[in-house]
């Protein structure tokens, strides 16, 4: 059974420009088992990556991501907050509830298969599918969730909207597409 990680941390990497942010995101995601939950862009081309996970993993991911952004000359700042208060969710724009890493043999989000059930074009299913493991879906990394979202027919968001969507938006739109509110 998956439980909440007790030694959680929030990591932030801020870059000037998208290239540095992409480099940092790629390096951070490859360095440790973390969730890169969002990339927030502000007006003067500042991009802030938000990384959640266990403290040691977040520290490793932020260090790796910061080095990668610095190599392309776009690192502005990097910071790790150990055991952030749950009230930070309000300004972070997403959940900080981190699930334990996937255990070998875990079921996919859809117990019987690895793809979503068919939904009739133009309207959501009359009855929500009961075999969806929402805990598993909510524990996916944003990149995994984006790939999963692309496999769902009639998803209200498409293409670049999926690529730019954060975790909360993706889960909300998946629920809408499957007729689950």
Backbone torsions as a table, in degrees:
resi	resn	phi	psi	omega
1	UNK	NA	135.3	-179.4
2	UNK	-85.2	139.1	177.5
3	UNK	-125.6	173.0	178.4
4	UNK	-73.0	142.4	177.8
5	UNK	-75.2	130.2	-176.6
6	UNK	-81.3	-37.7	-175.5
7	UNK	-94.9	58.2	-174.3
8	UNK	-79.3	162.1	177.8
9	UNK	-151.2	157.3	175.8
10	UNK	-117.7	126.1	177.0
11	UNK	-113.9	142.6	179.8
12	UNK	-129.5	132.6	174.1
13	UNK	-127.5	123.7	179.7
14	UNK	-114.3	130.7	-179.3
15	UNK	-124.7	161.5	172.2
16	UNK	-101.4	102.0	179.6
17	UNK	105.1	160.0	-175.4
18	UNK	-77.0	-34.1	-177.7
19	UNK	-59.8	-47.6	178.4
20	UNK	-62.8	-37.8	179.3
21	UNK	-65.4	-41.2	179.2
22	UNK	-66.4	-43.4	176.8
23	UNK	-59.5	-46.3	-178.7
24	UNK	-64.3	-43.3	-179.7
25	UNK	-62.4	-45.8	-180.0
26	UNK	-61.7	-47.8	-178.9
27	UNK	-65.5	-41.2	-179.4
28	UNK	-64.4	-44.2	-178.5
29	UNK	-66.3	-32.2	-179.9
30	UNK	-81.5	-23.0	-173.6
31	UNK	-76.8	-31.4	-174.1
32	UNK	-158.4	167.3	178.8
33	UNK	-81.7	85.8	-179.0
34	UNK	-129.8	169.8	175.0
35	UNK	-112.5	115.7	172.2
36	UNK	-87.2	99.4	-168.0
37	UNK	-82.3	-29.6	-176.3
38	UNK	-164.2	160.0	170.0
39	UNK	-127.0	115.3	-177.9
40	UNK	-101.1	127.0	-178.4
41	UNK	-107.7	131.5	176.0
42	UNK	-113.3	167.4	-170.9
43	UNK	-48.6	-52.9	-175.6
44	UNK	-79.6	35.6	176.6
45	UNK	67.6	28.9	173.9
46	UNK	-88.9	134.9	179.4
47	UNK	-123.2	126.2	178.5
48	UNK	-112.9	121.8	176.2
49	UNK	-91.8	137.6	178.8
50	UNK	-112.5	123.6	-174.4
51	UNK	-124.7	130.3	179.8
52	UNK	-121.2	153.4	175.4
53	UNK	157.5	-163.5	176.0
54	UNK	-70.5	151.3	-174.5
55	UNK	-53.4	-52.2	-177.7
56	UNK	-62.6	-39.7	179.5
57	UNK	-66.3	-42.7	179.6
58	UNK	-65.3	-41.5	178.1
59	UNK	-60.7	-44.7	179.2
60	UNK	-64.1	-43.1	-179.1
61	UNK	-65.1	-44.6	-179.6
62	UNK	-65.1	-42.7	177.7
63	UNK	-60.0	-46.8	-179.4
64	UNK	-64.6	-45.6	179.7
65	UNK	-63.6	-40.5	179.5
66	UNK	-64.9	-41.3	178.2
67	UNK	-62.8	-41.8	-179.6
68	UNK	-64.3	-42.7	178.9
69	UNK	-67.1	-37.2	179.1
70	UNK	-65.3	-34.9	179.7
71	UNK	-61.1	-31.2	178.2
72	UNK	-98.9	10.6	174.2
73	UNK	71.4	29.2	-176.7
74	UNK	-124.8	10.2	178.7
75	UNK	-75.9	129.0	175.0
76	UNK	-103.9	-45.1	-177.6
77	UNK	-165.5	155.5	176.3
78	UNK	-144.3	140.1	-176.1
79	UNK	-154.4	145.1	175.6
80	UNK	-121.5	131.6	175.8
81	UNK	-111.1	108.4	178.0
82	UNK	-71.6	140.3	176.8
83	UNK	44.8	60.9	-178.6
84	UNK	-65.1	147.6	177.6
85	UNK	-66.4	142.9	-179.5
86	UNK	-61.0	-23.0	179.0
87	UNK	-67.9	-14.8	176.3
88	UNK	-64.9	-19.2	179.0
89	UNK	-55.5	-32.2	-177.7
90	UNK	-60.5	-44.3	-178.6
91	UNK	-91.8	-15.9	-179.1
92	UNK	-84.3	-16.2	176.7
93	UNK	70.4	30.7	178.5
94	UNK	-177.5	170.8	-177.0
95	UNK	-78.8	146.4	175.9
96	UNK	-113.8	17.0	176.7
97	UNK	-80.5	110.7	-174.4
98	UNK	-102.3	131.1	178.0
99	UNK	-93.3	156.5	177.9
100	UNK	-62.5	154.5	179.5
101	UNK	-59.4	155.8	-179.8
102	UNK	-60.3	133.3	177.9
103	UNK	-94.8	134.0	178.8
104	UNK	-53.0	135.0	-179.4
105	UNK	94.7	-3.6	176.6
106	UNK	-60.0	150.7	177.6
107	UNK	-76.0	149.1	173.2
108	UNK	-69.4	171.0	-178.9
109	UNK	-54.7	-34.8	176.4
110	UNK	-106.0	114.2	-170.3
111	UNK	-55.1	-41.8	-173.3
112	UNK	-83.9	-21.0	-174.8
113	UNK	-153.9	175.3	-178.4
114	UNK	-101.2	4.7	176.8
115	UNK	-126.6	159.9	-176.8
116	UNK	-69.2	156.4	176.0
117	UNK	-66.0	155.9	-179.5
118	UNK	-68.3	140.6	177.2
119	UNK	-121.3	134.5	-178.6
120	UNK	-62.1	135.8	179.3
121	UNK	-59.0	138.5	174.3
122	UNK	86.9	-15.7	178.5
123	UNK	-153.4	148.9	179.1
124	UNK	-69.4	161.6	179.4
125	UNK	-63.1	147.3	-178.6
126	UNK	-66.7	-33.6	-178.7
127	UNK	-126.4	124.9	-178.8
128	UNK	-61.2	140.0	178.3
129	UNK	-61.8	132.8	-176.3
130	UNK	-90.6	-11.5	-174.7
131	UNK	-98.1	18.6	179.3
132	UNK	-85.6	129.7	177.1
133	UNK	-92.6	90.6	-176.6
134	UNK	-66.7	-29.7	175.5
135	UNK	-61.2	-40.6	179.2
136	UNK	-66.9	-43.0	179.3
137	UNK	-63.1	-44.7	-178.7
138	UNK	-68.4	-19.0	179.0
139	UNK	-91.2	-3.6	179.7
140	UNK	-68.1	150.5	170.8
141	UNK	-69.9	156.8	-177.6
142	UNK	-57.4	-40.1	-180.0
143	UNK	-64.7	-39.4	177.2
144	UNK	-66.1	-41.2	-179.6
145	UNK	-65.1	-37.2	177.4
146	UNK	-64.3	-44.1	177.6
147	UNK	-62.4	-42.7	178.1
148	UNK	-61.4	-44.3	-179.3
149	UNK	-60.8	-37.3	-179.7
150	UNK	-64.7	-21.1	-179.2
151	UNK	-87.1	-2.5	-177.0
152	UNK	-93.7	123.3	178.3
153	UNK	-68.0	147.6	176.7
154	UNK	62.3	26.4	175.1
155	UNK	-64.8	129.9	-175.8
156	UNK	-62.4	-23.8	177.4
157	UNK	-107.2	150.3	-174.7
158	UNK	-133.5	162.4	169.7
159	UNK	43.1	-116.3	-176.7
160	UNK	-64.7	-28.7	177.0
161	UNK	-61.2	-39.9	176.5
162	UNK	-66.3	-43.7	-178.3
163	UNK	-63.0	-28.4	-177.9
164	UNK	-98.0	-10.5	-175.2
165	UNK	-71.8	144.3	174.6
166	UNK	-87.2	176.4	-174.1
167	UNK	-61.1	-44.1	-178.9
168	UNK	-61.6	-44.6	179.7
169	UNK	-63.8	-44.7	-179.4
170	UNK	-60.0	-46.4	-179.7
171	UNK	-63.9	-41.2	178.6
172	UNK	-61.1	-44.4	-178.0
173	UNK	-71.4	-33.3	175.1
174	UNK	-63.7	-44.9	177.8
175	UNK	-59.8	-42.6	179.0
176	UNK	-62.8	-44.6	-178.1
177	UNK	-63.1	-32.7	-179.0
178	UNK	-92.0	2.9	177.7
179	UNK	74.9	28.2	-179.7
180	UNK	-114.5	123.4	179.4
181	UNK	-112.8	NA	NA
